[in-house]
Amino acid sequence: MTEQQAMALAEANRVRMARAALKRKIKAGELHVWDVLRKPPEFILGIEIGALVMCERRWGLSRARSLLARIPIRETRQLRLLTERQCEQLASLMEVRS
């Protein structure tokens, strides 16, 4: 393994661990998805929006799909590709519906 490959692997592991920790905080109720949407950390920008929404307690696939259809956003769209307006709309809708 080259040094560049080792560095890429280390970075990928760091991002995976940070995402997992964030998801655990959301599932535990220590943090909410709408807070993450308003100020997303750099490491979470590559996550699919549907996966992020479903991290919130009591949010399953059908609830997430119906919410995303109101904006409209595909559930497979990455967070980094959403506009500020879409993020704010989604955050507001989630906050109201929770």
C-alpha positions as a printed Julia matrix, in Angstrom:
98×3 Matrix{Float64}:
   0.0    0.0    0.0
   1.38   3.39  -0.95
   1.53   6.33   1.41
  -1.2    8.09  -0.57
  -3.49   5.05  -0.29
  -2.83   4.82   3.45
  -3.68   8.49   3.9
  -6.89   8.11   1.87
  -7.89   5.08   3.92
  -7.19   6.91   7.19
  -9.3    9.88   6.03
 -12.17   7.61   4.97
 -12.1    5.91   8.37
 -12.08   9.26  10.16
 -15.13  10.43   8.18
 -16.97   7.12   8.79
 -16.32   7.3   12.52
 -17.41  10.95  12.72
 -20.63  10.2   10.8
 -21.39   7.23  13.03
 -20.87   9.34  16.16
 -23.17  12.05  14.78
 -25.85   9.49  13.92
 -25.63   8.03  17.45
 -26.12  11.5   18.94
 -29.17  12.07  16.74
 -30.67   8.67  17.61
 -30.07   9.32  21.31
 -31.87  12.66  21.1
 -28.8   14.71  22.02
 -28.87  16.43  18.65
 -31.54  16.93  15.99
 -31.33  16.63  12.23
 -32.69  20.14  11.76
 -29.73  21.51  13.73
 -27.34  19.57  11.49
 -29.12  20.85   8.38
 -28.74  24.45   9.49
 -25.0   24.11  10.3
 -23.69  20.93   8.65
 -20.2   19.83   9.61
 -17.84  19.19   6.69
 -17.7   15.41   7.2
 -21.48  14.97   6.84
 -21.84  16.71   3.46
 -21.51  13.49   1.46
 -24.38  11.69   3.21
 -27.64  11.02   1.4
 -30.39  13.25   2.74
 -32.8   10.34   3.21
 -30.32   8.5    5.43
 -29.78  11.64   7.51
 -33.51  12.29   7.98
 -34.11   8.69   9.03
 -31.53   9.04  11.83
 -34.03  11.19  13.74
 -36.09   9.28  16.27
 -39.5    8.13  14.99
 -38.58   8.89  11.36
 -38.79   5.89   9.07
 -38.66   5.49   5.33
 -42.26   6.42   4.52
 -42.29   9.46   6.82
 -39.0   10.65   5.37
 -40.19  10.14   1.78
 -43.41  12.06   2.36
 -41.49  14.94   3.91
 -38.91  15.07   1.12
 -41.65  14.94  -1.51
 -43.09  18.19  -0.12
 -39.97  20.19  -0.99
 -39.29  18.15  -3.49
 -35.94  16.47  -2.9
 -34.91  12.93  -3.85
 -33.9   10.89  -0.82
 -30.67   9.85  -2.57
 -29.47  13.44  -3.03
 -26.33  14.31  -1.09
 -26.51  17.01   1.54
 -23.77  19.0   -0.19
 -25.99  19.37  -3.28
 -28.89  21.01  -1.45
 -29.3   24.76  -1.58
 -29.44  26.82   1.61
 -33.13  27.36   0.97
 -33.82  23.63   0.64
 -31.89  22.93   3.84
 -33.84  25.59   5.72
 -37.19  24.36   4.36
 -36.37  20.79   5.33
 -35.15  21.82   8.77
 -38.29  23.87   9.41
 -40.63  21.09   8.28
 -38.83  18.49  10.39
 -38.83  20.71  13.46
 -42.58  21.29  13.15
 -43.42  17.62  12.51
 -41.32  16.21  15.37
